[in-house]
Every structure is written in structure tokens, then in C-alpha cells.
Amino acid sequence: MTSRPPFPAKFRILVTGGSGQLATALRWRGGAAVRVVGRPEFDFDRPDTLVRIMHDIRPDLVINAAAWTAVDAAEDQPDLARQANVEGPALLAWLCAGQAVPVLHVSTDYVFSGLKGQPYTEADPVSPRSVYGRTKAEGEKAVLGACAQAMILRTAWVYGPTGRNFIRTMLTAARRHSRLRVVADQSGNPTSAGDLADALLGIAARILHAGWQPHYRGVFHAAGSGSCTWHELACVALKHAGLTPPVMPITTADWPTHATRPMDARLDCSRLRQVFALELPHWRDSIGPVVAAMLRHDRQAVSG
Ligand SMILES: NC(=O)c1ccc[n+]([C@@H]2O[C@H](COP(=O)([O-])OP(=O)(O)OC[C@H]3O[C@@H](n4cnc5c(N)ncnc54)[C@H](OP(=O)(O)O)[C@@H]3O)[C@@H](O)[C@H]2O)c1
């Protein structure tokens, strides 16, 4: 992970996403300059809350880390997913435009079909296969349409010490079952929430210190370096946790889910490197500390 001095408190960065993984990481790393808002204070389902927060906080920059992230549930509740991933972010971006402040909006690799066979660049057309992916793709367009100073940061397979994520699911399953079955034919870029938070804060620092540049507008891929399958990620995470159940590789067909996931949505992040000199650490270097922090966090939660 990169070490970056905390933001001067003279800047106000508004972060949405309440208790979410990324918002929590931004809160931990951003210091006094970061103000995190969540429900009910800030709720995409209640547009008046967005107007009030933007009016009260008067931020210098906004990072939108709030989203409907329940991929399978979105299939049954497309209207709620749309409100959180399209309409809400569009209004937020419009309010940013009204106050002439930049917005960094976080999106997903699930905007792609996963059928390209090699890492996706920002120039590749989106082709989502799920309601979640479709709403996130629509949200990207809506945010860019509403605000000139808008950046879309697409990330992938986010995991942090708190909140719901694949690694926590694996650790819990390994304590309950004598052996696990994990999908081994889907590939992606595991991304530590802390690493992503550092990158976002690095971009924010650049913008706040040196001003917005026209070539910042648009889409950037921002995921952890290196790629793997869910199976490989599970094996490495369990090893760091000292858990040793056998982990059987299975296919997507063996583990049907309500929403279709991309088979190979690896992201090419070279634009981020070229424009901001930023490269997120390799997932293999980040996973150990995150698993350790997750175990510590869970022990503290149990001991009260
Ligand atoms: N998790 C991943 O694997 C992954 C992968 C690719 C991209 N992303 C993107 O990365 C960003 C951050 O994800 P994350 O992992 O931090 O997600 P997360 O842990 O699920 O957090 C998302 C947050 O959004 C908030 N939220 C949901 N609906 C809302 C609404 N209607 N109004 C206001 N807030 C709402 C939730 O609030 P509450 O705390 O009140 O529930 C939650 O705290 C999202 O844009 C997501 O699409 C995530």
C-alpha cells in the first residue's frame, strides 16, 4: 500500500457510501478532510437528502462510493438498483456541476460481458449481462452527462476488513464446512478497498492542489494489479487465515446464480498509470494484511 500524507483539513471531500467497504476505507485513510455520509442522512431514494447534504457541506470534491451492490438481488429489484446506481448518482453529479466541484464516481467491471478474452480497456464498449451491470453502465453515462468535471473509476472484486465480501464469505464457510467448492472459471482483479481508497485520495489530492484538467474527464480503470480466479483467491485468503479445508475447483455451471457474472472481466489499468502515475498494488501483496485485519476486526466484534 502507498503511504500518503493526510489531506490538509482545509479541503472538504464528501464521500458517500456510509458503512460500505470503500467508504470505510476512505474514512480511515482520508483524515479530517473526509466527511462520510450514509443512510438515512444521505439516501438516493430520498433526493431531498442529496440537496441538503450538498448545501450543508459545500464540498471541494465528491467521491461517490454509494451504490446498490447486491448483484443477484438487483435482478428482482431493478427499480431500486436503478435509483441507487443511475438516478441518484445523476442528481449528485448535477448538484456537483451546480457547485462547480469535481465528482469521482465508482463503477464496476460488471459493465462488461467478460467475453473479450483479454483485459478490457476504457475504449471497449460496455455490454453488461446483469441488471446490476446495466444500471452501473447507465449510471456512468448519466454522471458524465450531468457534470463536466466527472471521472468514472471502474474497479473490481473489492474486499476490505469490514463489510460483506467474497473473502469474508470464504472464511465463514471454511469454519462451517469440511470442504469448499469454489468457481474456478471466472477471472478478475481482486482489489483491496484500502488500495482503491489510496488511489482515489491521490487523484483527489492532485485535483485539489493543481486544479481540474479536461483530460481527467471520462472513464478510468482502477483495480488491483494481477488477476486470478475466485478459486485461487479463496485458496490464498484461507492460507493467510490459517484455515486448511480442501477447496474444490468447480465451474460456473456447477454454481448457478440469479444474475449472470462476466467470465473474464479483467481490467487494463494503464490509463490510470499514464495520467496519474498510479498503479494499485498486486492483490497477492494486499490480501495478507487485509485478512489479518479482518480476523482482528471479527475478534473485536465477538469480544464486544
Ligand atoms: N464490492 C465489489 O466487489 C465491487 C466490485 C466492483 C465495483 N464496485 C463498486 O465500488 C463501489 C463501492 O462498493 P463497496 O464494495 O464499498 O460496496 P458496499 O460495501 O456494498 O457499500 C455500498 C454502500 O452504498 C450504500 N447505499 C446503497 N444503496 C444506497 C442508497 N439507495 N442511497 C444511499 N446509499 C446507498 C450502502 O449504504 P448502507 O451502509 O446504508 O447500507 C453501502 O454502505 C460501488 O460503486 C460498487 O458498485 C464494488
The ligand as an SDF file (V2000), in Angstrom:
LIG
                    3D

 48 52  0  0  0  0  0  0  0  0999 V2000
  -17.8760   -4.8300   -3.8480 N   0  0  0  0  0  0  0  0  0  0  0  0
  -17.3290   -5.1460   -5.0270 C   0  0  0  0  0  0  0  0  0  0  0  0
  -16.8290   -6.2670   -5.2200 O   0  0  0  0  0  0  0  0  0  0  0  0
  -17.2990   -4.1400   -6.1330 C   0  0  0  0  0  0  0  0  0  0  0  0
  -16.7890   -4.5210   -7.3820 C   0  0  0  0  0  0  0  0  0  0  0  0
  -16.7550   -3.5850   -8.4140 C   0  0  0  0  0  0  0  0  0  0  0  0
  -17.2140   -2.3030   -8.2050 C   0  0  0  0  0  0  0  0  0  0  0  0
  -17.7190   -1.9620   -7.0010 N   0  0  0  0  0  0  0  0  0  0  0  0
  -18.2290   -0.5930   -6.8230 C   0  0  0  0  0  0  0  0  0  0  0  0
  -17.4660    0.0170   -5.8030 O   0  0  0  0  0  0  0  0  0  0  0  0
  -18.2680    0.9640   -5.0940 C   0  0  0  0  0  0  0  0  0  0  0  0
  -18.1480    0.7040   -3.6000 C   0  0  0  0  0  0  0  0  0  0  0  0
  -18.5330   -0.6300   -3.3420 O   0  0  0  0  0  0  0  0  0  0  0  0
  -18.4250   -1.2710   -1.8900 P   0  0  0  0  0  0  0  0  0  0  0  0
  -17.7850   -2.5950   -2.0420 O   0  0  0  0  0  0  0  0  0  0  0  0
  -17.8930   -0.3010   -0.9170 O   0  0  0  0  0  0  0  0  0  0  0  0
  -19.9750   -1.5050   -1.6340 O   0  0  0  0  0  0  0  0  0  0  0  0
  -20.7500   -1.7720   -0.2860 P   0  0  0  0  0  0  0  0  0  0  0  0
  -19.8410   -2.2300    0.7730 O   0  0  0  0  0  0  0  0  0  0  0  0
  -21.9540   -2.5780   -0.6400 O   0  0  0  0  0  0  0  0  0  0  0  0
  -21.2180   -0.2900    0.1040 O   0  0  0  0  0  0  0  0  0  0  0  0
  -22.1310    0.4140   -0.6860 C   0  0  0  0  0  0  0  0  0  0  0  0
  -22.7890    1.4620    0.1670 C   0  0  0  0  0  0  0  0  0  0  0  0
  -23.7720    2.1240   -0.6140 O   0  0  0  0  0  0  0  0  0  0  0  0
  -24.8170    2.4850    0.2410 C   0  0  0  0  0  0  0  0  0  0  0  0
  -26.0880    2.5380   -0.4540 N   0  0  0  0  0  0  0  0  0  0  0  0
  -26.7450    1.5140   -1.0380 C   0  0  0  0  0  0  0  0  0  0  0  0
  -27.9110    1.9410   -1.5250 N   0  0  0  0  0  0  0  0  0  0  0  0
  -27.9830    3.2640   -1.2310 C   0  0  0  0  0  0  0  0  0  0  0  0
  -28.9590    4.2690   -1.4520 C   0  0  0  0  0  0  0  0  0  0  0  0
  -30.1270    3.9970   -2.0530 N   0  0  0  0  0  0  0  0  0  0  0  0
  -28.6980    5.5250   -1.0270 N   0  0  0  0  0  0  0  0  0  0  0  0
  -27.5480    5.8250   -0.3950 C   0  0  0  0  0  0  0  0  0  0  0  0
  -26.5920    4.9130   -0.1330 N   0  0  0  0  0  0  0  0  0  0  0  0
  -26.8190    3.6500   -0.5550 C   0  0  0  0  0  0  0  0  0  0  0  0
  -24.8950    1.4060    1.3020 C   0  0  0  0  0  0  0  0  0  0  0  0
  -25.3900    2.0550    2.4240 O   0  0  0  0  0  0  0  0  0  0  0  0
  -25.6990    1.3950    3.8490 P   0  0  0  0  0  0  0  0  0  0  0  0
  -24.3490    1.3900    4.5460 O   0  0  0  0  0  0  0  0  0  0  0  0
  -26.6500    2.3450    4.4670 O   0  0  0  0  0  0  0  0  0  0  0  0
  -26.2660    0.0380    3.5840 O   0  0  0  0  0  0  0  0  0  0  0  0
  -23.4770    0.8960    1.3880 C   0  0  0  0  0  0  0  0  0  0  0  0
  -22.8640    1.4000    2.5500 O   0  0  0  0  0  0  0  0  0  0  0  0
  -19.6740    0.8140   -5.6770 C   0  0  0  0  0  0  0  0  0  0  0  0
  -19.8570    1.8000   -6.6650 O   0  0  0  0  0  0  0  0  0  0  0  0
  -19.6590   -0.5380   -6.3480 C   0  0  0  0  0  0  0  0  0  0  0  0
  -20.5740   -0.6210   -7.4170 O   0  0  0  0  0  0  0  0  0  0  0  0
  -17.7630   -2.8340   -5.9470 C   0  0  0  0  0  0  0  0  0  0  0  0
  1  2  1  0
  2  3  2  0
  2  4  1  0
  4  5  1  0
  4 48  2  0
  5  6  2  0
  6  7  1  0
  7  8  2  0
  8  9  1  0
  8 48  1  0
  9 10  1  0
  9 46  1  0
 10 11  1  0
 11 12  1  0
 11 44  1  0
 12 13  1  0
 13 14  1  0
 14 15  2  0
 14 16  1  0
 14 17  1  0
 17 18  1  0
 18 19  2  0
 18 20  1  0
 18 21  1  0
 21 22  1  0
 22 23  1  0
 23 24  1  0
 23 42  1  0
 24 25  1  0
 25 26  1  0
 25 36  1  0
 26 27  1  0
 26 35  1  0
 27 28  2  0
 28 29  1  0
 29 30  1  0
 29 35  2  0
 30 31  1  0
 30 32  2  0
 32 33  1  0
 33 34  2  0
 34 35  1  0
 36 37  1  0
 36 42  1  0
 37 38  1  0
 38 39  2  0
 38 40  1  0
 38 41  1  0
 42 43  1  0
 44 45  1  0
 44 46  1  0
 46 47  1  0
M  CHG  2   8   1  16  -1
M  END
$$$$
